[in-house]
Amino acid sequence: MSDSTSDSVESCLDCLLKALAHNNVEASEKIQEMGVLPMMPSLLATQNSCTPKVANIIAELAKNEFMRSPCVEAGLIPPLVQLLNCKDQEVLLQTGRALGNICYDSHTLQAQLISMGVIPTLVKLLGVHAQNTALTEMCLIAFGNLAELESSKEQFASTNIAEELVRLFRKQVEHEKKEMIFEVLAPLAENDAIKLQLVEAGLVECLLDVVGQTVDSDREEDVAQLKTASDLMVLLLLGDESMQKLFEGGKGSVFQRVLSWVPSNNHQLQLAGALAIANFARNDGNCIHMVDTGIVQMLLELLDRHVEEGNVTVQHAALSALRNLAIPVVNKSKMLSAGVADVVLKFLQSEMPPVQFKLLGTLRMLIDTQADAADQLGTNCKLVERLVEWCEAKDHAGVMGESNRLLSALIRHSKSKEVVGTVIQCGGVKHLVTMATSEHMIMQNEALVALGLIAALDLDSAEKDFVGATLVQVLHKLLTEEKSAPEIKYNSMILICSVMGSGEESLHKLFTVVMMGTSCLKRLMVLKATTEEVIA
């Protein structure tokens, strides 16, 4: 291109930029009508003094949604992507703006950029041009948009993005700049490989510094930053490797700092601390160590503070942590001795489904293989009545399912006639019969074993409820359906044998009538003699 031609082109480009600055929408419409866009790829092909202006014009045009498709159709994306490899910082800035605006809010176009390899290029740019504020911000905005796509995570993980972002974060003083980096870190930290990279790059120490600087402040921006930093810390702990690295056998400084959040007076830190404990409590070794070092008492004190204050998120987080800690068998009796069940029962009147769900799960974990605890809780009429009520919570499937499972667990682990009597008296039998029809095999089995114990321990009291809940028809269906698993059929037969071996004539007659049309009766008679000990 000769100097005179170059000057002429540059003059035209200046006119276009001036028109766009004056009235972007109107100028964009005219530029499209004049057929200017198809000329742009050739102008971008050779880098010269006009290049940044061409990219700037495209960036301004693509601010308008109606211009984005025409930009794509004009073939502007490939030459713009190529320009990301140049060294001119103004060209890089305008090119990044152009690509960002064209692909704004379009996952399809963003995925196209990812497939063209822009992520490693942008990460490299961030490292090379770290002193250029405008370019740095352009890269961060691009990362924030691209990181939302799952397909980007593998590419990000193959770069040194973690080191670059942590290095950049350490340099920032302004709240807005830190917020921009947080917006990139949050979606990236959903990937387990990147979680570990961020931990190894020192992000956790940065987050702890932010918490320390903002915890006593009432300023809105500091409160927001405290929440973002503590939430991100909890997110990093969701990765198994990153979590274990920070736990360091329970002696890690990060682990100890996070524990100190639980007794604080800041609800956000209490929440993050409890959630962090729940995340650390994802393997038996960690759980056993934490119970042995007094963390249960810390959580119980936190819950006691929130019986009256009633912060639902903190209640939910603390109960989540207790539930996880109660999974190892060796922890159950220790936690029961520490009074966990008594504190958990204080939340029995909660009307919040998330709290109800975790409360039920915690109690169910605690009584697993613990006969005395199951007996004590199973004869608590207030608890059993609440369970029966929640078994009808059709709007909250999780609460309904956990209520049924706890009701069954109280019977299965106590094997107590008194517990069975309490469940019958409170109207729980019909729910266990319904539970036997669940789509989840584990729940079906739990229900059938509990019903078998009811039949063995107190059939007289349960007979009316069995009939009313159409138990016979339910068992007939379980036995005749091909999709029923062998253990479901086995437990169904044991239950039937228990009933038919009793003196309850009405139930015996009903079973005989319903089963007569199938081969079930013959199989039952064969099994009857061999199952009496199993049901006991």
C-alpha positions in Angstrom: 0.0 0.0 0.0 1.5 3.4 -1.1 1.8 6.2 1.3 -0.9 8.2 -0.4 -3.3 5.2 -0.4 -2.4 4.5 3.3 -3.2 8.2 4.1 -6.4 8.0 2.3 -7.5 4.8 4.0 -6.4 6.2 7.4 -8.5 9.3 6.7 -11.5 7.2 5.9 -11.0 5.2 9.1 -10.8 8.4 11.2 -14.1 9.5 9.7 -15.8 6.2 10.5 -14.5 6.4 14.1 -15.7 10.0 14.4 -19.2 9.0 13.2 -19.3 6.0 15.5 -18.3 8.2 18.5 -21.1 10.7 17.5 -23.9 8.2 17.1 -22.9 4.6 17.3 -26.2 2.9 16.3 -26.9 5.2 13.3 -23.4 5.0 12.0 -23.3 1.3 12.4 -26.4 0.9 10.3 -25.0 3.1 7.6 -21.6 1.2 7.6 -23.5 -2.0 7.1 -25.6 -0.6 4.3 -22.5 0.7 2.5 -20.9 -2.8 2.5 -17.8 -1.8 4.5 -17.5 -5.0 6.6 -16.4 -7.3 3.8 -13.4 -5.0 3.2 -12.2 -5.4 6.8 -10.5 -8.8 6.6 -8.1 -7.6 3.9 -7.3 -4.5 5.9 -6.5 -6.7 8.9 -4.3 -9.1 6.9 -1.3 -6.8 6.7 -0.3 -5.1 9.9 0.4 -1.3 9.5 -0.6 2.0 11.1 -4.2 1.4 10.1 -4.5 -1.9 11.9 -5.5 -0.6 15.4 -8.1 1.7 13.9 -9.7 -1.1 11.9 -9.8 -3.2 15.0 -11.2 -0.3 17.0 -14.0 0.3 14.4 -14.9 -3.4 14.6 -15.0 -3.2 18.4 -17.3 -0.1 18.2 -19.6 -1.8 15.6 -19.9 -4.9 17.7 -21.2 -3.0 20.7 -24.5 -3.3 18.9 -26.1 -6.7 19.0 -27.5 -6.4 15.4 -23.9 -6.0 14.1 -22.4 -9.1 15.6 -23.7 -11.6 13.1 -22.7 -9.5 10.2 -19.2 -9.3 11.7 -19.0 -13.1 11.9 -20.4 -13.5 8.4 -17.8 -11.0 7.0 -15.1 -13.5 8.3 -13.6 -11.1 10.8 -12.9 -13.6 13.6 -10.0 -15.5 12.0 -7.9 -12.4 11.1 -8.6 -10.9 14.5 -7.4 -14.0 16.3 -4.2 -13.9 14.2 -3.6 -10.4 15.4 -3.4 -11.6 19.0 0.1 -12.8 18.2 1.4 -9.4 17.3 3.6 -7.3 19.7 1.9 -3.9 19.2 0.0 -3.2 22.5 -2.6 -0.9 20.9 -3.4 -3.5 18.2 -3.7 -6.1 20.9 -6.0 -4.0 23.0 -8.3 -3.1 20.1 -8.3 -6.7 18.8 -9.2 -8.0 22.2 -12.1 -5.5 22.4 -13.3 -6.4 18.9 -13.3 -10.2 19.6 -14.9 -9.6 23.0 -17.7 -7.5 21.6 -18.4 -9.8 18.7 -18.6 -12.9 20.9 -20.3 -11.2 23.8 -23.1 -13.4 25.3 -22.6 -16.1 22.6 -21.4 -19.4 23.9 -21.2 -20.7 20.3 -18.7 -18.0 19.3 -16.8 -18.2 22.5 -16.4 -21.9 22.0 -15.1 -21.2 18.5 -12.5 -18.9 20.0 -11.4 -21.6 22.4 -11.1 -24.1 19.6 -8.9 -21.6 17.8 -6.5 -21.6 20.7 -7.0 -18.0 22.1 -6.7 -19.1 25.8 -2.9 -19.9 25.8 -2.3 -16.8 23.7 -4.2 -14.5 26.1 -2.5 -16.1 29.2 0.8 -15.4 27.6 -0.2 -11.8 26.8 -1.2 -11.3 30.5 2.3 -12.3 31.6 4.2 -10.3 28.9 2.1 -7.1 29.2 1.4 -7.1 33.0 2.3 -3.4 33.2 -0.3 -2.4 30.7 -3.4 -1.8 32.7 -5.8 -1.6 29.8 -4.4 -4.8 28.2 -4.6 -6.6 31.6 -8.2 -5.6 32.1 -9.0 -6.8 28.5 -7.5 -10.2 29.3 -9.4 -10.5 32.6 -12.7 -9.7 30.9 -11.9 -12.3 28.2 -11.0 -14.9 30.8 -14.2 -14.2 32.8 -16.3 -14.8 29.7 -14.4 -17.9 28.5 -14.1 -19.5 31.9 -17.9 -19.9 32.1 -17.6 -22.6 29.4 -16.7 -26.1 30.5 -14.7 -26.6 27.4 -12.3 -23.9 28.4 -11.2 -25.5 31.7 -8.8 -28.1 30.2 -7.1 -25.4 28.1 -6.8 -23.1 31.1 -5.4 -26.0 33.2 -2.6 -26.5 30.6 -1.4 -22.9 31.0 0.2 -21.0 34.0 -3.0 -19.0 34.5 -3.0 -19.8 38.2 0.5 -18.2 38.7 -0.4 -15.2 36.6 -3.6 -14.5 38.4 -2.1 -14.9 41.8 0.8 -12.7 40.9 -1.6 -10.1 39.5 -3.8 -10.3 42.6 -0.9 -9.7 45.0 -0.1 -6.4 43.2 -3.6 -5.0 43.4 -4.7 -2.4 46.0 -8.0 -1.2 44.5 -11.2 -3.0 45.3 -12.4 -2.9 41.7 -9.3 -4.6 40.4 -9.4 -7.3 42.9 -13.1 -7.9 42.1 -12.2 -8.3 38.4 -9.7 -11.0 39.3 -12.2 -12.7 41.7 -14.7 -12.9 38.8 -12.1 -14.9 36.8 -11.0 -17.1 39.8 -14.5 -18.2 40.8 -15.4 -20.1 37.6 -11.8 -21.4 37.1 -11.8 -22.8 40.6 -14.7 -25.1 39.8 -12.1 -27.3 38.0 -10.2 -29.6 40.4 -6.9 -29.4 38.5 -7.0 -25.6 38.6 -8.0 -25.7 42.3 -4.7 -27.4 43.1 -2.8 -25.1 40.8 -4.3 -22.1 42.6 -3.4 -23.5 46.0 0.2 -24.2 44.9 0.4 -20.7 43.5 -0.4 -19.2 46.9 -3.9 -18.0 46.4 -5.0 -19.2 49.8 -2.6 -16.9 51.6 -3.9 -14.0 49.5 -7.5 -14.9 50.5 -6.6 -15.1 54.2 -5.0 -11.6 53.9 -8.2 -10.3 52.4 -10.2 -11.8 55.2 -7.8 -10.3 57.8 -8.0 -6.8 56.2 -11.8 -6.7 55.8 -13.3 -8.7 58.7 -13.7 -5.7 61.1 -14.9 -3.3 58.4 -18.5 -2.2 57.9 -17.9 -0.7 54.4 -20.1 -2.3 51.8 -17.2 -3.1 49.4 -15.2 -4.7 52.3 -18.1 -6.8 53.3 -18.5 -8.0 49.7 -14.8 -8.7 49.4 -14.8 -10.7 52.7 -17.7 -12.8 51.3 -16.0 -13.4 48.0 -12.7 -14.4 49.5 -14.2 -16.8 52.1 -16.5 -18.3 49.5 -13.6 -18.9 47.2 -11.6 -20.5 50.0 -14.5 -23.0 50.6 -14.6 -23.7 46.8 -10.9 -24.5 46.7 -11.6 -27.1 49.5 -14.0 -29.0 47.2 -11.1 -30.5 45.4 -9.8 -33.7 47.0 -6.1 -32.9 46.3 -6.3 -29.2 47.2 -8.3 -30.0 50.3 -5.8 -32.6 51.5 -2.9 -30.4 50.7 -4.3 -27.6 53.0 -5.3 -30.1 55.7 -1.7 -31.3 56.2 -2.7 -34.0 58.7 -4.7 -31.5 60.7 -1.6 -29.4 61.4 -1.8 -27.1 58.4 -1.7 -23.3 59.2 -4.5 -22.7 56.7 -6.6 -25.4 58.4 -6.0 -23.8 61.8 -6.8 -20.3 60.4 -10.1 -21.5 58.9 -11.0 -23.1 62.2 -10.6 -19.8 64.0 -13.5 -18.4 61.8 -16.1 -20.6 63.5 -16.2 -18.9 66.9 -16.0 -15.4 65.4 -18.8 -13.0 65.6 -19.0 -12.5 61.8 -21.8 -14.6 60.3 -20.0 -14.9 56.9 -16.9 -16.3 58.6 -18.9 -18.6 60.8 -20.6 -19.9 57.6 -17.3 -20.3 55.7 -15.6 -21.9 58.7 -18.4 -24.5 59.1 -18.5 -25.2 55.3 -14.7 -25.6 55.3 -14.9 -28.2 58.1 -17.6 -30.0 56.1 -15.3 -30.1 53.1 -12.3 -31.2 55.2 -14.5 -34.0 56.6 -14.6 -35.9 53.3 -12.5 -38.9 54.3 -12.5 -41.0 57.4 -8.9 -40.1 58.5 -9.7 -36.4 58.5 -13.0 -36.9 60.3 -11.5 -39.0 63.0 -8.7 -36.5 63.6 -11.2 -33.6 63.8 -13.5 -35.4 66.3 -10.5 -36.3 68.4 -9.3 -32.7 68.5 -12.5 -31.1 69.8 -14.0 -29.7 66.6 -17.4 -31.2 67.4 -17.7 -29.0 70.5 -16.8 -25.9 68.4 -19.7 -26.7 66.0 -22.1 -27.4 68.8 -21.3 -24.1 70.4 -21.9 -22.4 67.0 -25.3 -24.1 66.6 -26.3 -23.1 70.1 -25.6 -19.5 69.2 -27.9 -19.9 66.2 -30.9 -21.5 67.9 -32.1 -18.0 68.8 -30.3 -16.0 66.2 -31.6 -18.4 63.6 -29.2 -17.8 60.7 -30.3 -20.5 58.4 -27.2 -20.7 56.3 -25.0 -21.1 59.4 -27.3 -23.8 60.8 -27.2 -25.6 57.5 -23.4 -25.5 57.2 -22.8 -26.6 60.8 -25.2 -29.5 60.5 -23.5 -30.5 57.2 -20.2 -30.6 59.0 -21.6 -32.7 61.8 -23.2 -35.1 59.4 -19.9 -35.7 57.6 -18.0 -36.1 60.8 -20.5 -38.7 61.9 -19.8 -41.1 59.0 -16.8 -43.0 60.4 -18.1 -45.7 62.8 -15.6 -44.8 65.5 -16.9 -41.2 65.6 -20.5 -42.1 66.3 -20.4 -43.0 70.0 -18.0 -40.1 70.7 -20.3 -37.6 69.1 -23.3 -39.0 70.8 -21.5 -38.7 74.2 -20.7 -35.1 73.3 -24.4 -34.4 73.1 -24.7 -33.9 69.3 -28.1 -35.5 69.1 -29.5 -33.2 71.9 -28.2 -30.0 70.1 -29.5 -31.2 66.7 -33.0 -31.8 68.2 -33.2 -28.1 69.1 -33.8 -27.4 65.5 -36.7 -29.9 65.2 -39.1 -27.0 64.9 -37.3 -25.4 62.0 -39.5 -24.6 59.0 -36.6 -24.3 56.6 -36.2 -27.4 54.3 -32.4 -27.1 53.9 -32.0 -27.2 57.8 -34.6 -30.0 58.0 -32.7 -32.0 55.4 -29.3 -31.8 57.1 -30.8 -32.4 60.6 -32.3 -35.6 59.4 -29.1 -36.7 57.7 -27.1 -36.0 60.8 -29.4 -38.0 63.1 -29.4 -40.9 60.6 -25.6 -41.0 60.4 -25.4 -40.8 64.2 -27.7 -43.8 65.0 -26.2 -46.1 62.3 -25.2 -49.3 64.3 -25.9 -47.4 67.6 -28.8 -49.4 69.2 -29.1 -47.3 72.4 -29.2 -44.0 70.5 -31.7 -45.4 68.0 -33.8 -46.7 71.0 -33.7 -43.3 72.7 -34.5 -41.3 69.7 -37.1 -43.8 68.4 -39.2 -43.4 71.6 -39.0 -39.6 71.4 -42.7 -38.9 70.4 -42.0 -35.3 69.3 -39.2 -36.5 66.9 -41.3 -39.4 65.5 -44.3 -37.1 65.0 -42.2 -34.6 63.2 -40.7 -37.3 61.0 -44.2 -38.5 60.1 -45.2 -34.9 59.2 -42.1 -34.5 57.0 -42.8 -37.8 55.3 -45.6 -36.0 53.6 -43.5 -33.0 52.5 -44.1 -33.6 48.8 -42.8 -30.1 47.9 -39.4 -31.1 49.3 -38.4 -34.5 48.0 -35.1 -34.5 49.9 -36.7 -33.9 53.3 -39.4 -36.5 52.5 -36.8 -39.1 51.5 -34.6 -38.4 54.6 -37.6 -38.5 56.9 -38.6 -41.9 55.6 -35.0 -43.2 55.9 -34.6 -42.0 59.5 -37.9 -43.5 60.4 -36.8 -46.8 59.0 -33.3 -46.5 60.6 -34.8 -46.0 64.1 -36.5 -49.3 63.8 -33.7 -51.2 62.1 -30.9 -50.1 64.4 -32.9 -50.3 67.7 -34.8 -53.6 66.9 -37.0 -52.4 69.8 -40.7 -53.1 70.4 -41.0 -49.7 72.1 -39.7 -47.9 69.0 -42.0 -49.9 66.8 -44.9 -49.0 69.1 -44.0 -45.3 68.9 -43.8 -45.4 65.1 -47.2 -47.2 64.9 -48.8 -44.8 67.4 -47.6 -41.8 65.4 -48.9 -43.1 62.1 -45.5 -43.9 60.5 -46.3 -47.4 59.1 -48.1 -46.2 56.0 -45.1 -44.1 55.0 -42.8 -47.1 55.3 -45.1 -49.1 53.0 -45.0 -46.2 50.5 -41.2 -46.1 50.9 -41.1 -49.8 49.8 -42.3 -48.6 46.4 -39.4 -46.0 46.0 -37.5 -45.9 42.8 -34.3 -46.2 44.9 -33.5 -49.8 45.7 -31.6 -48.9 48.9 -34.8 -47.1 50.2 -36.9 -50.1 49.2 -34.7 -52.5 51.2 -34.6 -50.2 54.2 -38.3 -50.0 54.2 -38.9 -53.7 53.8 -36.5 -54.6 56.6 -38.2 -52.1 58.9 -41.6 -53.5 58.0 -40.4 -57.0 58.7 -39.3 -55.9 62.2 -42.6 -54.3 62.8 -44.4 -57.5 61.8 -42.1 -59.6 64.0 -42.2 -57.4 67.0 -45.8 -56.0 67.1 -48.0 -57.3 64.4 -51.1 -57.0 66.5 -50.8 -53.2 66.7 -49.6 -52.8 63.1 -52.3 -55.0 61.4 -54.8 -52.3 60.8 -52.1 -50.0 59.3 -50.8 -52.8 57.1 -54.2 -53.4 55.6 -55.0 -49.6 55.3 -51.7 -49.0 53.5 -52.4 -52.0 51.0 -49.2 -53.7 52.1 -50.2 -57.0 50.5 -50.8 -55.4 47.1 -47.5 -53.6 47.3 -45.6 -56.8 48.1 -47.4 -58.7 45.4 -46.3 -56.0 42.9 -42.7 -56.2 44.1 -42.6 -60.0 43.8 -44.2 -60.1 40.3 -42.3 -57.2 38.7 -39.4 -58.4 36.6 -37.4 -55.2 37.4 -37.4 -55.9 41.2 -33.9 -56.8 42.3 -33.4 -60.2 44.0 -32.8 -58.7 47.4 -36.1 -56.8 47.1 -37.9 -60.0 46.4 -36.1 -61.8 49.2 -37.0 -59.2 51.8 -40.6 -59.1 50.5 -40.8 -62.8 51.0 -39.4 -62.7 54.5 -42.0 -60.1 55.4 -44.8 -62.1 54.0 -43.6 -65.3 55.8 -43.5 -63.3 59.1 -47.1 -62.2 58.6 -48.4 -65.6 57.4 -46.7 -67.3 60.3 -48.6 -65.2 62.8 -52.0 -65.7 64.2 -53.5 -62.8 62.4 -56.2 -64.5 60.4 -57.4 -61.4 58.5 -54.0 -60.6 57.1 -53.2 -64.3 56.5 -56.4 -64.6 54.5 -55.7 -61.5 52.5 -52.2 -62.6 51.6 -53.5 -66.0 50.5 -56.2 -64.5 48.2 -53.9 -61.9 46.6 -51.0 -64.3 46.1 -53.0 -67.3 44.9 -53.0 -66.3 41.3 -49.2 -66.3 41.2 -46.4 -68.6 41.9 -45.5 -66.5 44.9 -47.4 -68.7 47.4 -45.5 -71.8 46.5 -42.1 -70.0 46.8 -43.2 -68.5 50.1 -44.1 -71.9 51.6 -40.6 -73.2 50.7 -38.9 -70.1 52.2 -41.1 -70.0 55.3 -39.2 -72.5 57.4 -35.8 -71.0 56.6 -36.5 -67.3 57.2 -37.8 -67.2 60.8 -34.3 -66.6 62.2 -33.4 -64.0 59.6 -36.4 -61.8 60.5 -35.5 -61.9 64.2 
